[in-house]
Amino acid sequence: MSINLLLESEDQAVIWRGPIISGAIQQFWREVLRHDLDYLIIDLPPGTSDASLTVMQSIPLNGVLMVTSPQDLAGMVVRKAAQMAVRLGIPLLGLVENMSYAVCPRCGERIEVFGPSRAAQTAFQTGAPLLGRLPLNPELAKLCDAGQIEDYPAETFKGIAEKIVALMPETKIKPVLQ
């Protein structure tokens, strides 16, 4: 579910302050039909915004998966978000570094487009396991733009997904349907 699905135009800006954002998040949680899901993934903006705080305080979470990129600033933002999750009693499942490198299509060399990986250091600083590093891949972007993400080969993500599933608590959160 995305607020973008409710807008008249995909280019329309959502200019809302914290209380309205929080209300929309809580309404989505209460009213969007989820049936019997194995997993519900909530993609949050980076950092410790009102949206992140609302999700962490009002929706029962089994854990937080943090996503970073090689830049120093991204690591700092992730460390703050991790600290917020810990202070709110939400387990840190792990850390994934996105856009970690690109693979040259001609020679297969890994190119660290955004500089050297800092994922291990960030994982250590947050106390979360490093679950993997994902490449920057133009093919994935093309498939996403075409609405065909399911056509992307899962090999890149499979190992990370298996680690996440293994780290998930046994207790399933029951959806609240009103």
MDTraj code that builds the backbone (N, CA, C; nanometers):
import mdtraj as md
import numpy as np

residues = "MET SER ILE ASN LEU LEU LEU GLU SER GLU ASP GLN ALA VAL ILE TRP ARG GLY PRO ILE ILE SER GLY ALA ILE GLN GLN PHE TRP ARG GLU VAL LEU ARG HIS ASP LEU ASP TYR LEU ILE ILE ASP LEU PRO PRO GLY THR SER ASP ALA SER LEU THR VAL MET GLN SER ILE PRO LEU ASN GLY VAL LEU MET VAL THR SER PRO GLN ASP LEU ALA GLY MET VAL VAL ARG LYS ALA ALA GLN MET ALA VAL ARG LEU GLY ILE PRO LEU LEU GLY LEU VAL GLU ASN MET SER TYR ALA VAL CYS PRO ARG CYS GLY GLU ARG ILE GLU VAL PHE GLY PRO SER ARG ALA ALA GLN THR ALA PHE GLN THR GLY ALA PRO LEU LEU GLY ARG LEU PRO LEU ASN PRO GLU LEU ALA LYS LEU CYS ASP ALA GLY GLN ILE GLU ASP TYR PRO ALA GLU THR PHE LYS GLY ILE ALA GLU LYS ILE VAL ALA LEU MET PRO GLU THR LYS ILE LYS PRO VAL LEU GLN".split()
xyz = np.array([
    [0.0854, -0.1172, 0.0000],
    [0.0000, 0.0000, 0.0000],
    [0.0893, 0.1226, 0.0000],
    [0.0501, 0.2194, -0.0716],
    [0.1259, 0.3436, -0.0786],
    [0.0293, 0.4601, -0.0879],
    [0.0616, 0.5679, -0.0229],
    [-0.0201, 0.6884, -0.0333],
    [-0.0267, 0.7344, -0.1794],
    [0.0759, 0.7012, -0.2573],
    [0.0793, 0.7404, -0.3978],
    [-0.0383, 0.6812, -0.4761],
    [-0.0902, 0.5669, -0.4302],
    [-0.2036, 0.5048, -0.4978],
    [-0.3329, 0.5839, -0.4796],
    [-0.3358, 0.6751, -0.3833],
    [-0.4558, 0.7530, -0.3538],
    [-0.4532, 0.8930, -0.4150],
    [-0.3438, 0.9284, -0.4784],
    [-0.3297, 1.0633, -0.5332],
    [-0.3895, 1.0729, -0.6735],
    [-0.4340, 1.1927, -0.7096],
    [-0.4890, 1.2147, -0.8436],
    [-0.3825, 1.1976, -0.9515],
    [-0.2600, 1.2346, -0.9194],
    [-0.1497, 1.2282, -1.0153],
    [-0.0268, 1.1724, -0.9435],
    [0.0506, 1.0899, -1.0119],
    [0.1713, 1.0347, -0.9491],
    [0.2763, 1.1415, -0.9194],
    [0.2630, 1.2589, -0.9811],
    [0.3566, 1.3686, -0.9565],
    [0.3108, 1.4623, -0.8448],
    [0.1931, 1.4376, -0.7912],
    [0.1389, 1.5222, -0.6850],
    [0.2193, 1.5032, -0.5569],
    [0.2600, 1.6139, -0.4983],
    [0.3366, 1.6090, -0.3736],
    [0.2438, 1.5842, -0.2554],
    [0.2936, 1.5087, -0.1579],
    [0.2216, 1.4887, -0.0323],
    [0.2879, 1.5815, 0.0691],
    [0.2212, 1.6919, 0.0987],
    [0.2785, 1.7930, 0.1867],
    [0.2015, 1.7881, 0.3185],
    [0.2454, 1.6956, 0.4035],
    [0.1772, 1.6723, 0.5292],
    [0.2742, 1.6870, 0.6449],
    [0.2251, 1.7379, 0.7546],
    [0.3029, 1.7441, 0.8773],
    [0.2886, 1.6120, 0.9526],
    [0.3704, 1.5964, 1.0541],
    [0.3774, 1.4735, 1.1311],
    [0.2463, 1.4115, 1.1747],
    [0.1547, 1.4875, 1.2369],
    [0.0304, 1.4265, 1.2845],
    [-0.0548, 1.3656, 1.1722],
    [-0.0559, 1.4291, 1.0568],
    [-0.1345, 1.3758, 0.9455],
    [-0.0668, 1.2508, 0.8895],
    [0.0641, 1.2532, 0.8778],
    [0.1395, 1.1351, 0.8333],
    [0.1140, 1.0194, 0.9297],
    [0.1238, 1.0484, 1.0585],
    [0.1018, 0.9442, 1.1600],
    [-0.0385, 0.8864, 1.1491],
    [-0.1370, 0.9725, 1.1287],
    [-0.2742, 0.9255, 1.1148],
    [-0.2923, 0.8363, 0.9928],
    [-0.2306, 0.8726, 0.8820],
    [-0.2408, 0.7915, 0.7597],
    [-0.1762, 0.6546, 0.7803],
    [-0.0609, 0.6513, 0.8451],
    [0.0071, 0.5240, 0.8716],
    [-0.0808, 0.4348, 0.9586],
    [-0.1355, 0.4910, 1.0648],
    [-0.2215, 0.4130, 1.1542],
    [-0.3487, 0.3662, 1.0819],
    [-0.4036, 0.4507, 0.9954],
    [-0.5214, 0.4106, 0.9183],
    [-0.4868, 0.2960, 0.8230],
    [-0.3737, 0.3041, 0.7548],
    [-0.3309, 0.1943, 0.6676],
    [-0.3217, 0.0654, 0.7482],
    [-0.2612, 0.0722, 0.8663],
    [-0.2429, -0.0478, 0.9492],
    [-0.3800, -0.1071, 0.9867],
    [-0.4750, -0.0220, 1.0213],
    [-0.6057, -0.0702, 1.0647],
    [-0.6934, -0.1185, 0.9490],
    [-0.6856, -0.0506, 0.8336],
    [-0.7883, -0.0707, 0.7320],
    [-0.7462, -0.1451, 0.6059],
    [-0.6179, -0.1582, 0.5793],
    [-0.5758, -0.2285, 0.4579],
    [-0.5824, -0.3784, 0.4852],
    [-0.6556, -0.4499, 0.4022],
    [-0.6703, -0.5943, 0.4207],
    [-0.5386, -0.6653, 0.3933],
    [-0.4995, -0.7494, 0.4883],
    [-0.3727, -0.8209, 0.4742],
    [-0.3910, -0.9723, 0.4769],
    [-0.5046, -1.0187, 0.5222],
    [-0.5331, -1.1618, 0.5349],
    [-0.4220, -1.2301, 0.6138],
    [-0.3867, -1.3513, 0.5757],
    [-0.2874, -1.4276, 0.6513],
    [-0.1520, -1.4207, 0.5805],
    [-0.0755, -1.3186, 0.6116],
    [0.0543, -1.2992, 0.5482],
    [0.1630, -1.3771, 0.6213],
    [0.2615, -1.4205, 0.5469],
    [0.3814, -1.4746, 0.6107],
    [0.4664, -1.3605, 0.6648],
    [0.4778, -1.2540, 0.5858],
    [0.5576, -1.1374, 0.6250],
    [0.4922, -1.0115, 0.5717],
    [0.5016, -0.9063, 0.6500],
    [0.4602, -0.7741, 0.6055],
    [0.5824, -0.6854, 0.6163],
    [0.6240, -0.6290, 0.5061],
    [0.7432, -0.5435, 0.5027],
    [0.6965, -0.3993, 0.4904],
    [0.7440, -0.3165, 0.5812],
    [0.7109, -0.1742, 0.5798],
    [0.8382, -0.0994, 0.5453],
    [0.8380, -0.0344, 0.4309],
    [0.9544, 0.0404, 0.3831],
    [0.9453, 0.1819, 0.4375],
    [1.0423, 0.2195, 0.5194],
    [1.0414, 0.3508, 0.5834],
    [1.1434, 0.4436, 0.5196],
    [1.1182, 0.5742, 0.5291],
    [1.2206, 0.6682, 0.4821],
    [1.3425, 0.6608, 0.5730],
    [1.4565, 0.7039, 0.5246],
    [1.5776, 0.6996, 0.6071],
    [1.5624, 0.7847, 0.7331],
    [1.6274, 0.7419, 0.8394],
    [1.6375, 0.8255, 0.9585],
    [1.5330, 0.8015, 1.0641],
    [1.5080, 0.9061, 1.1408],
    [1.4229, 0.8981, 1.2590],
    [1.3045, 0.9941, 1.2474],
    [1.2419, 0.9949, 1.1326],
    [1.1323, 1.0871, 1.1043],
    [1.0057, 1.0500, 1.1814],
    [0.9040, 1.1364, 1.1715],
    [0.7735, 1.1076, 1.2316],
    [0.7167, 0.9753, 1.1790],
    [0.7343, 0.9485, 1.0498],
    [0.6817, 0.8243, 0.9924],
    [0.7471, 0.7035, 1.0582],
    [0.8785, 0.7051, 1.0710],
    [0.9488, 0.5932, 1.1341],
    [0.9071, 0.5771, 1.2789],
    [0.8996, 0.6869, 1.3511],
    [0.8610, 0.6821, 1.4913],
    [0.7189, 0.6282, 1.5071],
    [0.6277, 0.6719, 1.4216],
    [0.4897, 0.6231, 1.4287],
    [0.4839, 0.4732, 1.4056],
    [0.5528, 0.4252, 1.3037],
    [0.5530, 0.2813, 1.2757],
    [0.6097, 0.2049, 1.3943],
    [0.7219, 0.2499, 1.4473],
    [0.7871, 0.1773, 1.5559],
    [0.7079, 0.1817, 1.6859],
    [0.6282, 0.2862, 1.7061],
    [0.5524, 0.2972, 1.8301],
    [0.4115, 0.2395, 1.8208],
    [0.3530, 0.2325, 1.7025],
    [0.2117, 0.1957, 1.6958],
    [0.1819, 0.0664, 1.6207],
    [0.2792, 0.0082, 1.5557],
    [0.2583, -0.1169, 1.4828],
    [0.3480, -0.2227, 1.5463],
    [0.2926, -0.3386, 1.5803],
    [0.3767, -0.4426, 1.6412],
    [0.4756, -0.4982, 1.5392],
    [0.6030, -0.4793, 1.5658],
    [0.7080, -0.5208, 1.4727],
    [0.7883, -0.6364, 1.5312],
    [0.8200, -0.7336, 1.4459],
    [0.9079, -0.8432, 1.4876],
    [1.0542, -0.8058, 1.4771],
    [1.0837, -0.7027, 1.4009],
    [1.2220, -0.6623, 1.3864],
    [1.2386, -0.5565, 1.2799],
    [1.3598, -0.5013, 1.2762],
    [1.3947, -0.3966, 1.1805],
    [1.5137, -0.4449, 1.0990],
    [1.5011, -0.4354, 0.9682],
    [1.6112, -0.4618, 0.8768],
    [1.6600, -0.3264, 0.8283],
    [1.7852, -0.2960, 0.8535],
    [1.8392, -0.1665, 0.8143],
    [1.9077, -0.1792, 0.6787],
    [1.8903, -0.0755, 0.5970],
    [1.9527, -0.0723, 0.4650],
    [2.0381, 0.0530, 0.4578],
    [2.1611, 0.0347, 0.4157],
    [2.2545, 0.1461, 0.4045],
    [2.3147, 0.1468, 0.2653],
    [2.4028, 0.2391, 0.2415],
    [2.4829, 0.2432, 0.1192],
    [2.6240, 0.2849, 0.1616],
    [2.7216, 0.2814, 0.0730],
    [2.8606, 0.3038, 0.1149],
    [2.8942, 0.4434, 0.1678],
    [2.8120, 0.5416, 0.1456],
    [2.8454, 0.6776, 0.1869],
    [2.8457, 0.6921, 0.3391],
    [2.9363, 0.7768, 0.3909],
    [2.9446, 0.8041, 0.5351],
    [2.8115, 0.8525, 0.5907],
    [2.7465, 0.9435, 0.5184],
    [2.6204, 1.0003, 0.5649],
    [2.5144, 0.8915, 0.5830],
    [2.5073, 0.7986, 0.4902],
    [2.4093, 0.6898, 0.5008],
    [2.4357, 0.6062, 0.6259],
    [2.5619, 0.5781, 0.6547],
    [2.5962, 0.5025, 0.7750],
    [2.5538, 0.5748, 0.9017],
    [2.5744, 0.7054, 0.9052],
    [2.5356, 0.7838, 1.0225],
    [2.3835, 0.7797, 1.0422],
    [2.3083, 0.7946, 0.9342],
    [2.1621, 0.7926, 0.9425],
    [2.1144, 0.6549, 0.9895],
    [2.1743, 0.5492, 0.9401],
    [2.1368, 0.4139, 0.9815],
    [2.1693, 0.3907, 1.1286],
    [2.2824, 0.4395, 1.1740],
    [2.3174, 0.4228, 1.3159],
    [2.2151, 0.4918, 1.4061],
    [2.1673, 0.6087, 1.3646],
    [2.0650, 0.6789, 1.4425],
    [1.9339, 0.5999, 1.4431],
    [1.8937, 0.5508, 1.3280],
    [1.7692, 0.4729, 1.3197],
    [1.7810, 0.3443, 1.4019],
    [1.8977, 0.2826, 1.3984],
    [1.9190, 0.1614, 1.4781],
    [1.9086, 0.1922, 1.6266],
    [1.9665, 0.3018, 1.6667],
    [1.9598, 0.3427, 1.8074],
    [1.8148, 0.3685, 1.8482],
    [1.7361, 0.4301, 1.7605],
    [1.5956, 0.4545, 1.7892],
    [1.5217, 0.3216, 1.8070],
    [1.5434, 0.2268, 1.7170],
    [1.4767, 0.0966, 1.7263],
    [1.5121, 0.0267, 1.8577],
    [1.6387, 0.0275, 1.8929],
    [1.6828, -0.0372, 2.0173],
    [1.6168, 0.0286, 2.1376],
    [1.6138, 0.1610, 2.1394],
    [1.5519, 0.2327, 2.2521],
    [1.4024, 0.2040, 2.2624],
    [1.3384, 0.1701, 2.1494],
    [1.1963, 0.1371, 2.1496],
    [1.1720, -0.0125, 2.1658],
    [1.2786, -0.0881, 2.1873],
    [1.2653, -0.2312, 2.2143],
    [1.2381, -0.3171, 2.0926],
    [1.2761, -0.2712, 1.9748],
    [1.2537, -0.3469, 1.8519],
    [1.3848, -0.4130, 1.8102],
    [1.3840, -0.5448, 1.7919],
    [1.5076, -0.6141, 1.7564],
    [1.5637, -0.5697, 1.6205],
    [1.6956, -0.5605, 1.6143],
    [1.7637, -0.5338, 1.4875],
    [1.7929, -0.6687, 1.4232],
    [1.7303, -0.6955, 1.3089],
    [1.7518, -0.8233, 1.2409],
    [1.8851, -0.8270, 1.1693],
    [1.9246, -0.7145, 1.1129],
    [2.0496, -0.7118, 1.0402],
    [2.0603, -0.5888, 0.9531],
    [2.1693, -0.5856, 0.8780],
    [2.2017, -0.4726, 0.7917],
    [2.2341, -0.5238, 0.6523],
    [2.1820, -0.4541, 0.5517],
    [2.2131, -0.4829, 0.4115],
    [2.2678, -0.3551, 0.3505],
    [2.3749, -0.3688, 0.2742],
    [2.4281, -0.2525, 0.2021],
    [2.3793, -0.2591, 0.0582],
    [2.3066, -0.1561, 0.0161],
    [2.2556, -0.1446, -0.1198],
    [2.3508, -0.0568, -0.2011],
    [2.3509, -0.0730, -0.3299],
    [2.4356, 0.0043, -0.4218],
    [2.5827, -0.0052, -0.3806],
    [2.6207, -0.1214, -0.3327],
    [2.7527, -0.1429, -0.2777],
    [2.8628, -0.1361, -0.3845],
    [2.8278, -0.1821, -0.5018],
    [2.9251, -0.1857, -0.6121],
    [2.8474, -0.2063, -0.7424],
    [2.9155, -0.1913, -0.8532],
    [2.8604, -0.2257, -0.9846],
    [2.9557, -0.3254, -1.0478],
    [2.9018, -0.4114, -1.1308],
    [2.9846, -0.5097, -1.2001],
    [2.9989, -0.4656, -1.3450],
    [3.1232, -0.4519, -1.3891],
    [3.1487, -0.4124, -1.5278],
    [3.0950, -0.5212, -1.6211],
    [3.0086, -0.4837, -1.7161],
    [2.9512, -0.5847, -1.8051],
    [3.0530, -0.6456, -1.9019],
    [3.1659, -0.5784, -1.9207],
    [3.2665, -0.6295, -2.0146],
    [3.3668, -0.7247, -1.9484],
    [3.4171, -0.6845, -1.8302],
    [3.5247, -0.7636, -1.7692],
    [3.4858, -0.8304, -1.6373],
    [3.3692, -0.7935, -1.5810],
    [3.3241, -0.8546, -1.4563],
    [3.3850, -0.7946, -1.3309],
    [3.4681, -0.6904, -1.3468],
    [3.5312, -0.6270, -1.2302],
    [3.4263, -0.5560, -1.1452],
    [3.4423, -0.5652, -1.0124],
    [3.3565, -0.4916, -0.9200],
    [3.4095, -0.3485, -0.9073],
    [3.3213, -0.2529, -0.9282],
    [3.3579, -0.1120, -0.9189],
    [3.2792, -0.0510, -0.8031],
    [3.3499, 0.0041, -0.7068],
    [3.2844, 0.0670, -0.5922],
    [3.2491, 0.2106, -0.6286],
    [3.1354, 0.2266, -0.6938],
    [3.0913, 0.3533, -0.7505],
    [3.0830, 0.4629, -0.6449],
    [3.0335, 0.4294, -0.5252],
    [3.0149, 0.5281, -0.4191],
    [3.1219, 0.5186, -0.3118],
    [3.2348, 0.4615, -0.3466],
    [3.3447, 0.4482, -0.2519],
    [3.3443, 0.3125, -0.1846],
    [3.4437, 0.2905, -0.1003],
    [3.4560, 0.1592, -0.0362],
    [3.3402, 0.1313, 0.0594],
    [3.3083, 0.0053, 0.0722],
    [3.2005, -0.0371, 0.1607],
    [3.2338, -0.0032, 0.3054],
    [3.1339, 0.0435, 0.3754],
    [3.1451, 0.0676, 0.5199],
    [3.0445, -0.0179, 0.5954],
    [2.9892, -0.1170, 0.5259],
    [2.8822, -0.1985, 0.5827],
    [2.9273, -0.2747, 0.7067],
    [3.0439, -0.3343, 0.7033],
    [3.0906, -0.4113, 0.8195],
    [3.1069, -0.3200, 0.9404],
    [3.1615, -0.2024, 0.9191],
    [3.1809, -0.1064, 1.0283],
    [3.0454, -0.0604, 1.0839],
    [2.9513, -0.0292, 0.9950],
    [2.8193, 0.0150, 1.0396],
    [2.7479, -0.0972, 1.1142],
    [2.7572, -0.2192, 1.0640],
    [2.6950, -0.3334, 1.1316],
    [2.7543, -0.3510, 1.2712],
    [2.8854, -0.3427, 1.2815],
    [2.9514, -0.3555, 1.4117],
    [2.9038, -0.2463, 1.5073],
    [2.8967, -0.1235, 1.4582],
    [2.8571, -0.0106, 1.5433],
    [2.7123, -0.0213, 1.5908],
    [2.6264, -0.0845, 1.5127],
    [2.4864, -0.0994, 1.5522],
    [2.4620, -0.2283, 1.6297],
    [2.5553, -0.3196, 1.6242],
    [2.5375, -0.4485, 1.6903],
    [2.4517, -0.5450, 1.6105],
    [2.4312, -0.5175, 1.4837],
    [2.3485, -0.6024, 1.3976],
    [2.4383, -0.6803, 1.3018],
    [2.3979, -0.8006, 1.2641],
    [2.4783, -0.8760, 1.1682],
    [2.4697, -0.8159, 1.0277],
    [2.5805, -0.8211, 0.9563],
    [2.5815, -0.7805, 0.8154],
    [2.5294, -0.8987, 0.7342],
    [2.4169, -0.8785, 0.6676],
    [2.3517, -0.9871, 0.5950],
    [2.3942, -0.9946, 0.4491],
    [2.4512, -0.8878, 0.3957],
    [2.4968, -0.8925, 0.2581],
    [2.5100, -0.7548, 0.1968],
    [2.5712, -0.7561, 0.0779],
    [2.5918, -0.6340, 0.0009],
    [2.5303, -0.6553, -0.1368],
    [2.4493, -0.5596, -0.1796],
    [2.3812, -0.5708, -0.3088],
    [2.4443, -0.4773, -0.4107],
    [2.4554, -0.5239, -0.5349],
    [2.5150, -0.4391, -0.6385],
    [2.4167, -0.3363, -0.6925],
    [2.4724, -0.2355, -0.7534],
    [2.3969, -0.1382, -0.8313],
    [2.3773, -0.2030, -0.9680],
    [2.2528, -0.2247, -1.0090],
    [2.2276, -0.2973, -1.1328],
    [2.1226, -0.2247, -1.2157],
    [2.1614, -0.1687, -1.3300],
    [2.0662, -0.0954, -1.4151],
    [1.9492, -0.1826, -1.4609],
    [1.9691, -0.3128, -1.4742],
    [1.8617, -0.4016, -1.5176],
    [1.7474, -0.4038, -1.4159],
    [1.7818, -0.4015, -1.2885],
    [1.6790, -0.3981, -1.1841],
    [1.5977, -0.2695, -1.1942],
    [1.6645, -0.1579, -1.2162],
    [1.5940, -0.0302, -1.2299],
    [1.4986, -0.0334, -1.3497],
    [1.5422, -0.0897, -1.4604],
    [1.4561, -0.0984, -1.5790],
    [1.3321, -0.1824, -1.5509],
    [1.3508, -0.2959, -1.4846],
    [1.2377, -0.3832, -1.4544],
    [1.1409, -0.3169, -1.3563],
    [1.1940, -0.2451, -1.2585],
    [1.1079, -0.1734, -1.1635],
    [1.0258, -0.0683, -1.2361],
    [1.0896, 0.0088, -1.3221],
    [1.0197, 0.1131, -1.3967],
    [0.9111, 0.0547, -1.4870],
    [0.9332, -0.0667, -1.5355],
    [0.8364, -0.1317, -1.6243],
    [0.7300, -0.2086, -1.5461],
    [0.7385, -0.2078, -1.4127],
    [0.6429, -0.2826, -1.3316],
    [0.6633, -0.4325, -1.3406],
    [0.7877, -0.4753, -1.3675],
    [0.8167, -0.6175, -1.3861],
    [0.9269, -0.6660, -1.2926],
    [0.9263, -0.6174, -1.1699],
    [1.0324, -0.6525, -1.0766],
    [1.0409, -0.8037, -1.0534],
    [0.9269, -0.8719, -1.0646],
    [0.9270, -1.0168, -1.0430],
    [1.0090, -1.0921, -1.1481],
    [1.0445, -1.0268, -1.2590],
    [1.1269, -1.0894, -1.3623],
    [1.2766, -1.0827, -1.3312],
    [1.3139, -1.0111, -1.2260],
    [1.4558, -0.9997, -1.1895],
    [1.5024, -1.1313, -1.1266],
    [1.6165, -1.1838, -1.1701],
    [1.6655, -1.3094, -1.1115],
    [1.6905, -1.2940, -0.9610],
    [1.6400, -1.3863, -0.8847],
    [1.6447, -1.3751, -0.7381],
    [1.7779, -1.4167, -0.6766],
    [1.8723, -1.4653, -0.7552],
    [1.9982, -1.5144, -0.6981],
    [2.0683, -1.4094, -0.6121],
    [2.0637, -1.2861, -0.6556],
    [2.1321, -1.1793, -0.5830],
    [2.0744, -1.1619, -0.4429],
    [1.9439, -1.1762, -0.4311],
    [1.8754, -1.1501, -0.3053],
    [1.8509, -1.2763, -0.2228],
    [1.8576, -1.3917, -0.2849],
    [1.8149, -1.5164, -0.2206],
    [1.8883, -1.5431, -0.0893],
    [2.0186, -1.5322, -0.0897],
    [2.0958, -1.5589, 0.0312],
    [2.0602, -1.4631, 0.1441],
    [2.0424, -1.3372, 0.1107],
    [2.0061, -1.2372, 0.2115],
    [1.8657, -1.2666, 0.2641],
    [1.7725, -1.2971, 0.1754],
    [1.6354, -1.3272, 0.2169],
    [1.6316, -1.4488, 0.3086],
    [1.7093, -1.5497, 0.2782],
    [1.7144, -1.6693, 0.3640],
    [1.7680, -1.6358, 0.5030],
    [1.8677, -1.5482, 0.5086],
    [1.9210, -1.5064, 0.6391],
    [1.8161, -1.4304, 0.7192],
    [1.7415, -1.3436, 0.6524],
    [1.6371, -1.2652, 0.7207],
    [1.5304, -1.3587, 0.7767],
    [1.4850, -1.4531, 0.6953],
    [1.3833, -1.5484, 0.7411],
    [1.4345, -1.6266, 0.8619],
    [1.5604, -1.6666, 0.8591],
    [1.6173, -1.7423, 0.9713],
    [1.6249, -1.6584, 1.0989],
    [1.6388, -1.5273, 1.0847],
    [1.6490, -1.4383, 1.2005],
    [1.5131, -1.3959, 1.2566],
    [1.4062, -1.4192, 1.1813],
    [1.2733, -1.3764, 1.2256],
    [1.2303, -1.4565, 1.3477],
    [1.1710, -1.3887, 1.4447],
    [1.1187, -1.4608, 1.5616],
    [1.0094, -1.5586, 1.5201],
    [0.9923, -1.6628, 1.5976],
    [0.8898, -1.7644, 1.5682],
    [0.7483, -1.7077, 1.5785],
    [0.7280, -1.6126, 1.6689],
    [0.5960, -1.5571, 1.6934],
    [0.5530, -1.4730, 1.5745],
    [0.4368, -1.5061, 1.5213],
    [0.3807, -1.4247, 1.4143],
    [0.2880, -1.3216, 1.4750],
    [0.2971, -1.2019, 1.4279],
    [0.2078, -1.0953, 1.4733],
    [0.0762, -1.1122, 1.3975],
    [-0.0309, -1.1145, 1.4716],
    [-0.1632, -1.1270, 1.4094],
    [-0.2087, -0.9893, 1.3615],
    [-0.2590, -0.9824, 1.2384],
    [-0.3060, -0.8535, 1.1888],
    [-0.4284, -0.8054, 1.2661],
    [-0.4364, -0.6763, 1.2840],
    [-0.5501, -0.6144, 1.3513],
    [-0.6446, -0.5671, 1.2411],
    [-0.7557, -0.6352, 1.2282],
    [-0.8539, -0.5962, 1.1268],
    [-0.9781, -0.5441, 1.1966],
    [-1.0199, -0.4234, 1.1630],
    [-1.1388, -0.3639, 1.2243],
    [-1.2413, -0.3322, 1.1190],
])
top = md.Topology()
chain = top.add_chain()
for i, resn in enumerate(residues, 1):
    res = top.add_residue(resn, chain, resSeq=i)
    for name in ("N", "CA", "C"):
        top.add_atom(name, md.element.get_by_symbol(name[0]), res)
traj = md.Trajectory(xyz[None], top)
